[in-house]
């Protein structure tokens, strides 16, 4: 029987590896040691292979460093390393991370933004900078959500330039000295340190790139076809290696366009309600093809296209000073600054369904049929809302680290850091989003075909006043700016601020013979504030009562163009007036029409507040940990073990300034608002929880160059900040509840939510069969408690009353009864009109009936009459109306789940040919998937972000020439569980991108490069219960960089 023994030489070597892998807290010490060990190992590998002492750079050297980190770590760790100073494999850090096994990303305007690891997305992963937690703020309007708020914990990698990064480390197993928060993984961004430089004196690099985004060819505005990206890193270290300074800076500008489609919402309608032929959806004359038989059917609200012009401007800076007066003492002070300015000028082309339909065709889905072709023949408006989104995000971090080896065996490390991130509105009017609806009341007939999964609109117009009493336009038989009027404008102000103060200390004791014990503690004080407010102003009202005013007041600000002509991948099949759209700057237009109507003297045309929210969440976490590293031999085979435990206590303090809504307002057929009211008292809720998190990593070299690993850990992930708010929000219905609308939605969060807790098991086998090559296979299993499900309950909020309920005795109830009694279709327009007439005539039903009958002919109300009525009268909920029954959704810790899967990776180089490849595949599964056809009345529980991923990269690196062609694939995954209401799931479709990178060293100090991203123009697509139910699609095109870099 062979004994377990520890040789001194091996102990020293293995202990160094264990120390490198383990020292994660305090952050800077870990980051420096990890980077230094990886560099040393990678360099040694290259030296051994080539037999001479040279510095190797390039793709292969970067892979060698990543392999060294993976091989020498105690647990499951993957990494991406810089190919040279100032040269990271990808321009975008998230796009580099997606090449790591088990890592996939989400994108904003085609750029990598946030990461998911092993099915856990966004805020389930902890991002640190040199081991320190980073605050994150983001107000994401990239899919057109003007009311977006910053509420999450997900770090947006768009904020950081890749040129200033030395490596990215992904820790997939938990450790006692890693701060908690990453149930999927902890991702450490390692920046350069001056004393790590191989060279004394000055060294560094200066690079410049020209970016060409192919989408700019579609620009309507003055966008630059070529935009700059410049960066520089300068390092200085004195000959005695006791003092060093590193300075990094970068500036990047991207201008681009985007063509999209974004149907507003898919209604889930009971079959009986759809087939009632009562004028809500159908009438006795409606032609229904392939009549549905499933219990529910899916009906879209509208079809719409959007065109955007985007601008991203990013500025980064770093500075590091290191002082090492003796071998025993090292002091580091560092700072980071990042600024990311985003703007988006967006135009819409919308056809809203007025209902009832004249023709409807259904698909053959046996579980829940979808209306794929819909037509209606009634005079209505075409919408051309203009939107402008703009935000300015700033991040800074300042920290200091002291490491003192006061004996050969004992050391102390202290670390302190203050960091802050803010995202503020950046429109010229102080808003984060401004929208203004303009339109033309000229649409005579309308048909939409969703059968291909993409809306194809066809229409006819009549822009003359004589049609059925309609307003029409300028009667020149073509759609132009003379037909345009205004509807409504909104101004939204959203801002977010996050701050982290972090302090830590660690004591390390080298026990000799390869054993090392560390213990320490840290304190993290985090605070996040998110505030939003918005106003609304009726201009020409939804009925467009001011046709011609756009041409009169803003003719020089509104441009006519063809929006649907910009689609390449999808075919809108547009003809005639569908080829015409309008475009203008929303802020400039609002600056004209808002004062015009404010001063018009028309009742109800002033700016009206629509509510506000101001939420702050504070978290204070104290932690202590202990960890033992062991290295030795078992049965004559090298082995390592790392065992530790971490105890944390977290106190939560949630404060919300609640605006109390004053009324539910019905402004037109299917348009409702919740009027804002006075600010109420601050709501303050406190909570606390504590956690004990053990961890164990073990590896053994079972055969020469074959490493087996096994790990167990308990990790946690805290809920999104938005789930911890103490406030309650109330929304409006999307049509009258009397006519079958889904319950208006509301949200009530819970500051006492517990974090998700996971028991993690990992096993893997790795074969490092020759330099720069390895094969690995790993299996993982996560048993997760305290999953946050969404619980929907029904009830009233703030005493609000429903003006469109149709309840007996209410105004809308009297209107509903009149329509039914007289056989008049139960449409949104008819119900609102009669209800508004009752309001206008102070409840006199005879007068209301007389006016209604006088303006009703040929099965429809006169358009001019209705538009003027809708502009003059709003219906507010009063005492005759029932209380609004909200569908109140809120988070709750009510679930457990299991996530499991496997990862396979293979990196191989073919001898000295320079050719190689890197490939990986991750399969993720579990009992947390969603049934897309689940009953819309039953709460959904599922994990968002769960999906498979794969990568394949072909490599050539030899003689100063390097090339890389990469394909990254992510399977479809669940993105949301209540899209628009009715508990509709939201899926993100399969996405695969082909990228390429070529670099050539003109001299040992100067190189040229050519990069390309998304060569196949892969679009981004989201849908609801099935692929026909399109929610959002964005066409994307390739981006190209031509660059040069000088190294000194």
Secondary structure as GFF3:
##gff-version 3
##sequence-region A 1 1048
A	DSSP	beta_strand	4	5	.	.	.	ID=ss1
A	DSSP	alpha_helix	8	22	.	.	.	ID=ss2
A	DSSP	alpha_helix	27	50	.	.	.	ID=ss3
A	DSSP	alpha_helix	59	72	.	.	.	ID=ss4
A	DSSP	beta_strand	77	81	.	.	.	ID=ss5
A	DSSP	alpha_helix	93	97	.	.	.	ID=ss6
A	DSSP	beta_strand	103	108	.	.	.	ID=ss7
A	DSSP	beta_strand	111	117	.	.	.	ID=ss8
A	DSSP	beta_strand	120	121	.	.	.	ID=ss9
A	DSSP	three_ten_helix	122	124	.	.	.	ID=ss10
A	DSSP	beta_strand	126	129	.	.	.	ID=ss11
A	DSSP	beta_strand	132	133	.	.	.	ID=ss12
A	DSSP	three_ten_helix	157	159	.	.	.	ID=ss13
A	DSSP	three_ten_helix	162	164	.	.	.	ID=ss14
A	DSSP	beta_strand	165	171	.	.	.	ID=ss15
A	DSSP	beta_strand	186	191	.	.	.	ID=ss16
A	DSSP	three_ten_helix	194	196	.	.	.	ID=ss17
A	DSSP	beta_strand	201	213	.	.	.	ID=ss18
A	DSSP	three_ten_helix	214	218	.	.	.	ID=ss19
A	DSSP	beta_strand	226	237	.	.	.	ID=ss20
A	DSSP	beta_strand	243	261	.	.	.	ID=ss21
A	DSSP	beta_strand	266	270	.	.	.	ID=ss22
A	DSSP	alpha_helix	271	274	.	.	.	ID=ss23
A	DSSP	beta_strand	287	289	.	.	.	ID=ss24
A	DSSP	beta_strand	296	300	.	.	.	ID=ss25
A	DSSP	beta_strand	302	326	.	.	.	ID=ss26
A	DSSP	beta_strand	329	352	.	.	.	ID=ss27
A	DSSP	beta_strand	359	362	.	.	.	ID=ss28
A	DSSP	beta_strand	369	376	.	.	.	ID=ss29
A	DSSP	beta_strand	380	383	.	.	.	ID=ss30
A	DSSP	beta_strand	386	404	.	.	.	ID=ss31
A	DSSP	beta_strand	410	425	.	.	.	ID=ss32
A	DSSP	beta_strand	433	449	.	.	.	ID=ss33
A	DSSP	beta_strand	456	461	.	.	.	ID=ss34
A	DSSP	three_ten_helix	467	469	.	.	.	ID=ss35
A	DSSP	three_ten_helix	481	483	.	.	.	ID=ss36
A	DSSP	beta_strand	485	512	.	.	.	ID=ss37
A	DSSP	beta_strand	515	538	.	.	.	ID=ss38
A	DSSP	alpha_helix	549	554	.	.	.	ID=ss39
A	DSSP	beta_strand	559	561	.	.	.	ID=ss40
A	DSSP	three_ten_helix	564	566	.	.	.	ID=ss41
A	DSSP	three_ten_helix	576	579	.	.	.	ID=ss42
A	DSSP	beta_strand	581	583	.	.	.	ID=ss43
A	DSSP	alpha_helix	586	598	.	.	.	ID=ss44
A	DSSP	beta_strand	607	634	.	.	.	ID=ss45
A	DSSP	beta_strand	637	659	.	.	.	ID=ss46
A	DSSP	beta_strand	663	668	.	.	.	ID=ss47
A	DSSP	beta_strand	671	675	.	.	.	ID=ss48
A	DSSP	beta_strand	679	703	.	.	.	ID=ss49
A	DSSP	beta_strand	706	717	.	.	.	ID=ss50
A	DSSP	three_ten_helix	721	724	.	.	.	ID=ss51
A	DSSP	beta_strand	728	730	.	.	.	ID=ss52
A	DSSP	three_ten_helix	737	739	.	.	.	ID=ss53
A	DSSP	beta_strand	745	748	.	.	.	ID=ss54
A	DSSP	beta_strand	756	770	.	.	.	ID=ss55
A	DSSP	beta_strand	773	795	.	.	.	ID=ss56
A	DSSP	alpha_helix	811	821	.	.	.	ID=ss57
A	DSSP	alpha_helix	828	840	.	.	.	ID=ss58
A	DSSP	alpha_helix	845	854	.	.	.	ID=ss59
A	DSSP	beta_strand	856	857	.	.	.	ID=ss60
A	DSSP	beta_strand	860	861	.	.	.	ID=ss61
A	DSSP	alpha_helix	863	872	.	.	.	ID=ss62
A	DSSP	beta_strand	875	876	.	.	.	ID=ss63
A	DSSP	beta_strand	886	909	.	.	.	ID=ss64
A	DSSP	beta_strand	915	926	.	.	.	ID=ss65
A	DSSP	beta_strand	949	958	.	.	.	ID=ss66
A	DSSP	beta_strand	961	970	.	.	.	ID=ss67
A	DSSP	beta_strand	973	976	.	.	.	ID=ss68
A	DSSP	beta_strand	986	988	.	.	.	ID=ss69
A	DSSP	beta_strand	991	1003	.	.	.	ID=ss70
A	DSSP	beta_strand	1006	1013	.	.	.	ID=ss71
A	DSSP	beta_strand	1020	1023	.	.	.	ID=ss72
A	DSSP	beta_strand	1030	1034	.	.	.	ID=ss73
A	DSSP	beta_strand	1039	1047	.	.	.	ID=ss74
###
